[in-house]
Amino acid sequence: MISIEAVIRPERVGSVTAALEAVGCQGFYYYNVTGQGRQRGVEVFVGRGGSMASRSSVPKTLVRTVVNDDLQEAVVNAIIDAARSPEDGEIGDGKIFISPVADLVRVRTGERGEAAI
């Protein structure tokens, strides 16, 4: 089993979750986060005079799922296709982190491992 976490643009969460469902990923969750990567923040208008200010961190959405190893490539490719900006992508499109999962327990039944996914 593996855990896949994707940090994506908030406006792409609908297309990413639809893509996950399309490849057979049954469960996932997402939440809003704020941070900084290579994008190094954004310029924003502030105040009534329309002056510019820099925000060092930007809003993102983190999508997380745990899947069987055989779904890894399909899930990763689905996230890439749904999260990437048109053409060749842009800075700020996101990152995907893949980690092994040692064990998993379904609270309701006590099932463990792949049966609990």
C-alpha positions in Angstrom: 0.0 0.0 0.0 1.1 3.5 -0.7 0.1 7.0 0.3 -0.1 9.6 -2.4 -0.3 13.3 -1.4 -0.6 16.0 -4.0 -0.3 19.7 -3.4 -2.3 21.4 -6.2 -3.9 24.7 -7.1 -7.3 25.0 -5.2 -9.2 25.7 -8.5 -8.1 22.2 -9.8 -9.5 20.2 -6.9 -12.7 19.3 -8.8 -10.9 18.0 -11.8 -8.4 16.1 -9.7 -11.0 14.3 -7.6 -13.0 13.4 -10.7 -9.9 12.0 -12.3 -9.1 9.9 -9.2 -12.6 8.5 -9.2 -12.3 7.7 -12.9 -9.2 5.5 -12.4 -10.8 3.6 -9.5 -9.5 5.5 -6.5 -12.3 4.9 -4.1 -11.3 7.1 -1.1 -9.4 10.3 -0.7 -9.6 13.5 1.3 -8.4 17.1 0.7 -7.9 20.2 2.7 -6.7 23.7 2.2 -3.1 24.6 3.1 -0.9 27.6 2.7 2.8 27.4 1.9 5.7 28.3 -0.3 7.6 26.4 -2.9 9.6 27.5 -6.0 6.7 29.8 -6.9 7.9 32.1 -4.0 4.6 33.8 -3.4 2.5 36.1 -5.5 1.9 39.8 -6.1 -1.6 41.0 -4.9 -3.5 44.2 -5.1 -4.1 45.7 -1.6 -6.1 48.7 -0.4 -8.2 51.1 -2.2 -5.3 52.7 -4.1 -4.5 49.5 -5.9 -1.0 49.2 -4.6 0.9 45.9 -5.0 2.2 43.8 -2.1 4.0 40.4 -2.0 2.5 37.4 -0.3 5.3 35.0 0.5 2.9 32.0 0.8 0.1 31.0 -1.4 -3.1 29.0 -0.9 -3.0 25.4 -2.2 -5.0 22.2 -1.7 -3.6 19.0 -0.4 -5.3 15.8 -1.8 -4.4 12.5 0.0 -5.2 8.9 -0.8 -4.0 5.5 0.1 -4.1 2.8 -2.6 -2.8 -0.6 -3.5 0.6 -0.6 -5.2 -0.9 -1.6 -8.5 -2.9 1.7 -8.7 0.1 4.0 -8.1 0.9 4.9 -11.7 -2.7 5.3 -12.7 -3.4 7.6 -9.8 -0.2 9.7 -10.3 -0.9 10.1 -14.0 -4.5 11.1 -13.3 -3.4 13.8 -10.9 -0.8 15.1 -13.3 -3.2 15.2 -16.2 -5.9 17.0 -14.1 -3.7 19.4 -12.1 -1.3 20.5 -14.8 -1.9 23.9 -16.5 -2.5 23.8 -20.3 0.4 23.5 -22.6 3.5 22.5 -20.7 2.3 23.5 -17.2 3.4 26.4 -15.0 5.3 27.0 -11.8 2.8 26.4 -9.0 1.0 23.5 -10.6 2.0 21.4 -7.6 3.9 18.4 -6.3 3.1 14.7 -5.7 4.6 12.9 -2.7 4.5 9.0 -2.6 5.2 7.1 0.6 4.9 3.5 1.7 2.1 2.7 4.2 3.1 0.1 6.8 -0.4 -0.8 7.9 -4.0 0.4 7.8 -6.9 -0.4 10.1 -10.6 0.2 9.4 -12.0 1.4 12.7 -15.5 0.1 12.2 -14.6 -3.6 11.5 -10.9 -3.9 12.6 -9.9 -5.1 9.2 -6.2 -4.5 8.4 -4.0 -4.0 5.4 -5.4 -4.0 1.9 -8.8 -5.3 3.1 -9.2 -2.0 5.0 -8.7 0.2 1.9 
